[in-house]
Structures are given as C-alpha cells and as structure tokens.
C-alpha cells in the first residue's frame, strides 16, 4: 500500500512539473504593432503657468490607441523630458488604464518642468511622449515627440520658518562651518514657530546655534539667567557658548520670542535602539508598501536623516525595522515634537524635495522643503 501511494505521489509530481514547463514554453508572446502617438494639443503650443491656478487643468493630452497582436488591456503613461532628451530621466505626468487621454493640472506640469531644470519665468521647450504597456511588460513608446513651450513659476512651497543648527565641540560637526557640514538642526514646534528643541547626545564641550551653515550669523549664544543672546550679523559681538560639563544625553530647548533656553539631562538608558528607521506613506517613493530608509547618524544613533528626498502630495509616517510594531506620526506639516506637533496621526506632506531629520528618542521630526 505504501509503494502504491508513493507511485501516485510521484506521478502527480511529474505531471505538475511537465505542465509548468509546457505552460512556460507555450505561453503566447503578444507583440506590439502600432505605437501610441500624441494628436492633441497642437505642436509647439505655449503655456504660461500661474501659481494661483495650480489646481486648474493646464491641458488635456490625447493620443492614438496602441495596438498589439491580441485583444488586451493596455495601460498608458504620459512622460515629459527636456527638448531633445532621450526619456531615460523623463517625469511622468499621468497615466491611464485603457483611456487614450488624460488631463494634467498646472501644478503637475509646473513641478515636472522645475524638476527637469526649467528656469522660472522663462519659456523653455519640452518633449512629450506616451508609453503603452501590457501589465507593465511589453512597452511601446511614441516615435515622434510632441513639443510644448512652458513658462513655469518657481514651484516652491511656502516655508516661512527659520531653522537653527547646533555647532561646536559638543555636537555633530564640531566647529567646522561650511555648507556641506552635517550640522544637527533643532526640531521646531508644530504649533509655535519660535519654540525649538533637541534631545540627544552631547560631548563635553561648548556649542552655539547658527541658522545658515557656512555663516557665523545669525547666531544665538548663552546669556545670563537662562537667556539666549542674539548675534544678528558677523559685525556684532560674538556671544558666549553653552557648556556641557559631562558628556551624555540632554534636552536643549530655546524660544526665540522670549529669548529663553533650558538645558537638562535626559535619561536614555532605557531607550530602544533600532536597526533601521524609515519613512513610509503615499507621499513617499515606495508608498504604503515599504519604508524608504533613512541614514543613521554616526554621532548619535537615535538620529536619522535623508539628504534630499522627493515626496509627493499625501501622508507619511516614520517606522522602525520595516515593521508596524513601532511607528511615529505627526499632525503638523514640516516639523513637530512631543506635545507640539508630534502625534500618532499621519504627517501632511506637500510635493517637494526635502531634507528630513527624525529623532527616535521622542518622535521629533523636521522636513525642510524646496531642496535642489
């Protein structure tokens, strides 16, 4: 009985294997026949884009239907590149499933032009093509591009805040001051733009605050009785430094309206350490499916950052170890720290290129837009 059972199992295994091989060998290859070609708008049409019309439709692009050797569902993507570009770094303007036209808003067209290096308030030439595909596999691109002329606006999103960075022997970057030095910024309150905070590791030594890496003013230093002293220009007197007597973890807070600061010890002994921390959400490159990893600081293992990351309109969160058992959110754009903008909600994000900083000790975040 056992031998019969073994024979039956072996027979099914052979049949399954042979079916799989034949399926692969006999799978029909669907060939592309006619590429999709743009028919509207007219060639060399000009557009003057205005920020106040960002949500309006700039244009409806129409193309001919791609044909394949078979009755199949065809997907399309509308792409833009600089005039004469090879479309290897083209930007997607929109996509459809079956439809041979799509509307593109002023905002989307403008942002694509800016990302392609367009100069605001100057007319530039750009090529448009359509790519058709079958389940993302068999692709055909327009043979002849449609050229449009676009006068774009800056595309910068409003960011009327001042960021402050730690500099000195006690902090990351030491006293080296140039634009390329990775100085640690303070995290700004999401509800009070004058309130700043940073919790993290400090060496024994001194530090000050600067707002523009590479420049020594504006600056804040230490005054008497918990006061901060401003140095508006480099012609003004250099203020005293804040001092760290013993290396360890501290929370530094300052208010640029009241001109007061606090510096208190922080107990990090029980703080969790993480292998990875990333940003996730429909605004991020990988959507809600996977985290985009941030880089861990070599000076402070609880601080994570991303140099320049393009994000879309949408939401985001931070999470540890590519899982959802530990995650952090926020309810204010750009920045927040506990009780001043950080929460368990999803962070609101506007499309731009960002420098991102995150602190896993307390969930503080800072996202600085309009990066090159």
Buried (B, 14 or more C-beta within 10 A) or exposed (E): EEEEEEEEEEEEEEEEEEEEEEEEEEEEEBEBEEBBBBEEBEEEEEBEBEEEBBEEEBBEBBBBEBBBEEEEEBBBBBBBBBEEBEBEEBBEBBBBEEEBBBEBBBBBBBBBBBBBEBEBEEEBBBBBBBBBBBEEEBBBBBEEBBBBBBBBBEBEBEBEEEBBBBBBBBBBBBBEBEEEBBBBBBBBBBEEBBBBBBBBBBBEBBBBBBBBBEBBBBBBBBBEEEEBBBBEEEEEEEBEBBEBEEEBBBBBBBBBEEBBBEBEEBEBEEBEEBEBBBBBBBBBEBEBEEBBBBEBBEBBBBBBBBEEBBBBBBBBBBBBBEEEEEBBBBBBBBBBBBEBBBBEEBBBBBBBBBBBBBBBBBBBBBBBBBEE
